């Protein structure tokens, strides 16, 4: 295509989608975003831009080009993503501004790709050369409705990848941490911890530029004298050593907002990291996990396979000590300042090779791998314990337990030490997930933490809580 032809094409696009001044823009027959459907030809919507992405190149088998998208929300709190390609993307990437309001019409409506689009909308608008995009300025949208905030304690019961809106008091802002992705690239993360009146703190992960800009702003504003309120909308629930909330492209952050929901938090003042009172035994110790039974875990996983973290009060019935399943040979090196612990393979020259670090070493560590059968009144379940919990449970590191197998003098053996653990009650924090192998789903249970149950303190604290509740009633 020649330069003249390209310029002519761009002029025609500008004519059909030019952004007029607010005075010349007329708005008639505005439809709510909620009413859109893929079979509509004539529609007009109006909304405020909540987020815009930079223009990026894309490549397919047939062509190369550029893509640009932005998200808008209307007065009812409904949102939708608008995507532009090639010349349309180049035209609007600099003109669309976050916070401004626009009228949009004459675009195609299609089903959103949930792999990339995490908004609470199953549709997406694709703008064409005939589309109209008119700016209405920075006017305030009256009576704007939002989805209600949920308590942080409720987030721990939400399925991963769900979008949530939460509000809380900032209790900690961490430093920026470099994160290495699987594809070899690197990004940055900053963890912001918030708490609310439910007494359950949760970590908010800020990624990329957000970790630098908003993260630094929060860190500078966090003091012990004032209450710092953070609103997080359209954030995605995830899992990393417990439930977390990830800030994504569609997420909006508000610091010290003039919301009615913020007033009780401001009056309460700076909240502690954990609940200062006793609640349902394990919740007091753990702060963020709820207790479940084995039957309720099986029922929940059968309805909707997901990854959940819960606390289980059980009796240890059996530990599988056959076939040298007590431990495995683990890599002693560190990756990102954390122990690798990848299983090593023995070479011909009796050295050990780590497939993760791709290094050979003369000696390795020993790491626990204990398959255990747990039981309560609702049933039994198999779970696996790794090194940290295994060391707490047996009160010896795996290398010491391995040395006992070759010691002919001591009366202690690995089997005798483990048998002493059987038939006692423990409180375990479990990570439960579902794996699919050969079209068959299997439940995988890993023990993350262990709490040795003190029944006297549990009962005393529970009686205190019941007395407080009775007084309030």
ZAMARGU-4260 file (C-alpha; in steps of 0.2 Angstrom, whole numbers, plus 5000, padded with zeros to 4 digits):
<rodrens>
0) 5000/5000/5000 | 5007/5017/4995 | 5009/5032/5007 | 4995/5041/4999 | 4983/5027/5000
5) 4988/5024/5018 | 4985/5042/5022 | 4968/5042/5013 | 4963/5027/5022 | 4967/5035/5039
10) 4958/5051/5034 | 4942/5041/5031 | 4944/5032/5047 | 4946/5049/5056 | 4930/5055/5048
15) 4920/5041/5054 | 4927/5040/5072 | 4933/5057/5076 | 4931/5063/5094 | 4921/5079/5094
20) 4921/5091/5108 | 4909/5088/5123 | 4898/5102/5117 | 4895/5095/5100 | 4892/5077/5106
25) 4873/5072/5106 | 4868/5057/5115 | 4851/5048/5111 | 4844/5031/5115 | 4858/5026/5126
30) 4857/5007/5131 | 4864/5000/5147 | 4879/4988/5144 | 4869/4974/5152 | 4857/4974/5137
35) 4870/4971/5124 | 4869/4954/5114 | 4879/4947/5099 | 4863/4948/5088 | 4861/4967/5090
40) 4865/4978/5075 | 4859/4995/5082 | 4865/5000/5099 | 4873/5015/5108 | 4881/5014/5125
45) 4889/5027/5137 | 4902/5024/5150 | 4918/5029/5159 | 4935/5022/5154 | 4942/5013/5170
50) 4957/5005/5162 | 4967/5006/5145 | 4981/4995/5139 | 4995/5001/5128 | 4995/4997/5110
55) 5004/4980/5107 | 5009/4970/5091 | 5001/4953/5087 | 5005/4940/5074 | 4994/4926/5066
60) 4996/4914/5052 | 4989/4926/5039 | 4994/4944/5045 | 5003/4955/5058 | 4996/4970/5066
65) 4992/4980/5082 | 4979/4978/5095 | 4973/4991/5108 | 4959/4989/5121 | 4951/4998/5135
70) 4937/4994/5148 | 4922/5005/5152 | 4909/5005/5165 | 4891/5012/5165 | 4880/5020/5178
75) 4874/5003/5183 | 4891/4996/5187 | 4891/4985/5171 | 4907/4984/5162 | 4913/4978/5145
80) 4930/4978/5135 | 4932/4987/5119 | 4945/4981/5107 | 4953/4990/5092 | 4964/4982/5078
85) 4977/4989/5066 | 4972/5007/5060 | 4958/5009/5073 | 4970/5004/5087 | 4983/5017/5081
90) 4970/5030/5080 | 4962/5028/5097 | 4977/5022/5108 | 4982/5040/5112 | 4965/5048/5111
95) 4956/5037/5124 | 4959/5043/5142 | 4956/5034/5158 | 4942/5043/5168 | 4934/5051/5153
100) 4917/5046/5147 | 4913/5040/5129 | 4898/5036/5119 | 4901/5021/5108 | 4890/5013/5094
105) 4891/5003/5078 | 4904/4990/5083 | 4902/4971/5082 | 4898/4961/5098 | 4906/4944/5101
110) 4909/4932/5116 | 4924/4937/5126 | 4939/4926/5127 | 4940/4922/5146 | 4958/4918/5144
115) 4962/4936/5142 | 4947/4945/5147 | 4943/4943/5166 | 4929/4956/5167 | 4912/4952/5174
120) 4905/4952/5156 | 4904/4938/5144 | 4904/4950/5129 | 4917/4961/5121 | 4915/4975/5108
125) 4926/4975/5092 | 4927/4992/5084 | 4927/4994/5065 | 4930/5008/5053 | 4911/5012/5054
130) 4911/5013/5073 | 4908/5029/5082 | 4917/5035/5097 | 4912/5051/5105 | 4920/5059/5120
135) 4909/5067/5134 | 4923/5074/5144 | 4927/5070/5163 | 4909/5072/5169 | 4904/5063/5185
140) 4892/5048/5182 | 4877/5051/5195 | 4872/5037/5206 | 4885/5025/5200 | 4882/5007/5207
145) 4895/4995/5211 | 4895/4977/5217 | 4895/4975/5236 | 4912/4973/5245 | 4914/4956/5253
150) 4923/4952/5269 | 4941/4946/5268 | 4936/4931/5278 | 4924/4926/5264 | 4938/4927/5251
155) 4945/4911/5258 | 4930/4902/5253 | 4929/4909/5235 | 4935/4898/5220 | 4952/4903/5212
160) 4951/4915/5197 | 4935/4923/5204 | 4935/4942/5203 | 4931/4951/5220 | 4929/4968/5227
165) 4936/4971/5244 | 4940/4985/5256 | 4952/4985/5271 | 4965/4994/5281 | 4983/4993/5275
170) 4994/4985/5288 | 5010/4981/5278 | 5018/4986/5262 | 5032/4975/5256 | 5047/4979/5245
175) 5048/4975/5227 | 5053/4957/5223 | 5059/4951/5206 | 5049/4937/5199 | 5056/4925/5185
180) 5043/4918/5174 | 5043/4901/5166 | 5046/4909/5148 | 5062/4917/5155 | 5056/4935/5156
185) 5056/4944/5173 | 5043/4955/5181 | 5041/4963/5198 | 5029/4960/5213 | 5025/4970/5228
190) 5014/4963/5242 | 5002/4974/5251 | 4993/4966/5266 | 4976/4973/5271 | 4964/4968/5286
195) 4946/4972/5289 | 4933/4970/5303 | 4932/4951/5300 | 4950/4950/5307 | 4957/4940/5292
200) 4972/4948/5284 | 4975/4944/5265 | 4990/4948/5254 | 4986/4959/5238 | 4999/4956/5225
205) 5004/4971/5214 | 5013/4967/5198 | 5023/4976/5185 | 5021/4995/5184 | 5008/4995/5198
210) 5020/4988/5210 | 5031/5003/5207 | 5018/5017/5206 | 5004/5013/5217 | 5015/5002/5228
215) 5027/5016/5232 | 5013/5028/5235 | 5005/5016/5248 | 5022/5013/5256 | 5025/5032/5258
220) 5008/5035/5265 | 5008/5020/5278 | 5011/5027/5295 | 5007/5022/5313 | 4997/5038/5316
225) 4984/5037/5302 | 4972/5024/5295 | 4976/5020/5277 | 4961/5013/5268 | 4963/5003/5251
230) 4949/4998/5240 | 4952/4984/5227 | 4939/4981/5213 | 4939/4968/5200 | 4954/4958/5208
235) 4957/4940/5204 | 4958/4927/5218 | 4973/4916/5217 | 4984/4904/5227 | 5002/4906/5233
240) 5006/4898/5250 | 4988/4902/5254 | 4974/4913/5246 | 4980/4929/5239 | 4972/4943/5228
245) 4981/4948/5212 | 4979/4965/5204 | 4976/4962/5185 | 4973/4974/5171 | 4955/4976/5175
250) 4958/4980/5193 | 4955/4998/5200 | 4963/5004/5216 | 4956/5018/5227 | 4966/5025/5242
255) 4957/5033/5256 | 4940/5033/5246 | 4925/5043/5251 | 4915/5027/5253 | 4902/5024/5266
260) 4910/5006/5268 | 4926/5015/5274 | 4919/5024/5289 | 4918/5008/5301 | 4936/5004/5296
265) 4942/5022/5300 | 4932/5022/5317 | 4940/5006/5321 | 4958/5012/5318 | 4973/5003/5313
270) 4969/4984/5313 | 4981/4971/5319 | 4988/4957/5308 | 4977/4944/5316 | 4961/4943/5326
275) 4964/4948/5344 | 4951/4936/5351 | 4947/4918/5350 | 4936/4911/5337 | 4932/4892/5333
280) 4949/4885/5340 | 4960/4884/5324 | 4954/4901/5317 | 4963/4909/5332 | 4979/4901/5328
285) 4979/4902/5310 | 4970/4918/5306 | 4963/4914/5289 | 4958/4895/5287 | 4941/4888/5291
290) 4939/4870/5298 | 4931/4857/5287 | 4927/4839/5288 | 4934/4825/5277 | 4916/4822/5270
295) 4914/4841/5266 | 4930/4841/5257 | 4926/4827/5246 | 4908/4834/5243 | 4915/4851/5238
300) 4929/4844/5227 | 4916/4832/5218 | 4905/4847/5214 | 4918/4859/5207 | 4936/4853/5206
305) 4947/4868/5212 | 4962/4871/5224 | 4956/4875/5242 | 4965/4877/5258 | 4957/4871/5274
310) 4960/4866/5292 | 4956/4848/5297 | 4956/4841/5315 | 4960/4822/5313 | 4967/4806/5320
315) 4983/4800/5312 | 4979/4782/5308 | 4993/4776/5297 | 5010/4781/5290 | 5016/4771/5275
320) 5034/4767/5279 | 5037/4754/5266 | 5048/4755/5250 | 5058/4769/5257 | 5044/4782/5256
325) 5050/4791/5272 | 5062/4803/5262 | 5069/4807/5245 | 5086/4814/5240 | 5084/4832/5238
330) 5094/4846/5230 | 5104/4857/5243 | 5106/4872/5231 | 5096/4888/5232 | 5085/4896/5218
335) 5079/4914/5221 | 5086/4913/5239 | 5075/4898/5243 | 5080/4879/5244 | 5078/4870/5228
340) 5073/4853/5236 | 5070/4845/5218 | 5072/4826/5218 | 5090/4822/5212 | 5095/4807/5202
345) 5111/4796/5205 | 5124/4796/5192 | 5136/4782/5187 | 5150/4790/5197 | 5139/4791/5213
350) 5136/4809/5211 | 5119/4817/5211 | 5111/4827/5197 | 5097/4840/5199 | 5086/4842/5184
355) 5080/4859/5190 | 5097/4867/5193 | 5105/4857/5179 | 5120/4854/5191 | 5130/4839/5197
360) 5135/4838/5216 | 5144/4825/5227 | 5132/4826/5242 | 5113/4830/5243 | 5101/4833/5257
365) 5087/4821/5263 | 5069/4828/5263 | 5054/4820/5271 | 5040/4812/5260 | 5027/4804/5271
370) 5011/4797/5265 | 4998/4797/5279 | 4981/4791/5282 | 4970/4803/5292 | 4953/4800/5300
375) 4939/4809/5308 | 4921/4804/5311 | 4916/4808/5293 | 4928/4797/5285 | 4947/4794/5280
380) 4958/4803/5268 | 4976/4800/5262 | 4988/4815/5263 | 5007/4818/5259 | 5018/4827/5271
385) 5035/4835/5265 | 5050/4841/5274 | 5045/4856/5285 | 5030/4847/5293 | 5039/4830/5294
390) 5053/4838/5304 | 5040/4846/5316 | 5030/4829/5317 | 5045/4818/5320 | 5056/4831/5329
395) 5071/4825/5319 | 5077/4830/5301 | 5076/4817/5288 | 5095/4815/5287 | 5095/4810/5306
400) 5081/4798/5303 | 5090/4790/5288 | 5106/4787/5300 | 5095/4777/5312 | 5092/4764/5298
405) 5111/4760/5298 | 5113/4761/5317 | 5114/4744/5325 | 5117/4750/5343 | 5102/4762/5346
410) 5085/4754/5350 | 5076/4768/5341 | 5071/4764/5323 | 5062/4775/5310 | 5047/4763/5312
415) 5046/4764/5331 | 5047/4783/5331 | 5033/4784/5318 | 5022/4772/5327 | 5022/4783/5342
420) 5014/4796/5331 | 4999/4785/5326 | 4982/4786/5335 | 4986/4804/5341 | 4975/4819/5336
425) 4982/4834/5326 | 4976/4849/5317 | 4983/4850/5299 | 4981/4864/5287 | 4978/4855/5270
430) 4980/4860/5252 | 4968/4850/5242 | 4968/4850/5223 | 4962/4839/5209 | 4973/4830/5196
435) 4967/4822/5180 | 4977/4807/5174 | 4971/4796/5159 | 4954/4805/5160 | 4952/4801/5178
440) 4951/4814/5192 | 4960/4811/5208 | 4961/4821/5223 | 4978/4827/5229 | 4980/4832/5247
445) 4996/4840/5254 | 4999/4845/5273 | 5006/4862/5274 | 5006/4866/5292 | 5003/4856/5308
450) 4996/4862/5325 | 4998/4851/5341 | 4981/4851/5349 | 4980/4857/5367 | 4962/4853/5372
455) 4962/4862/5388 | 4967/4879/5381 | 4954/4876/5367 | 4940/4872/5378 | 4944/4887/5390
460) 4945/4899/5375 | 4929/4892/5368 | 4920/4894/5384 | 4926/4912/5385 | 4919/4916/5368
465) 4903/4908/5371 | 4901/4918/5387 | 4905/4934/5377 | 4892/4930/5364 | 4879/4926/5377
470) 4882/4943/5386 | 4880/4952/5369 | 4864/4943/5365
</rodrens>
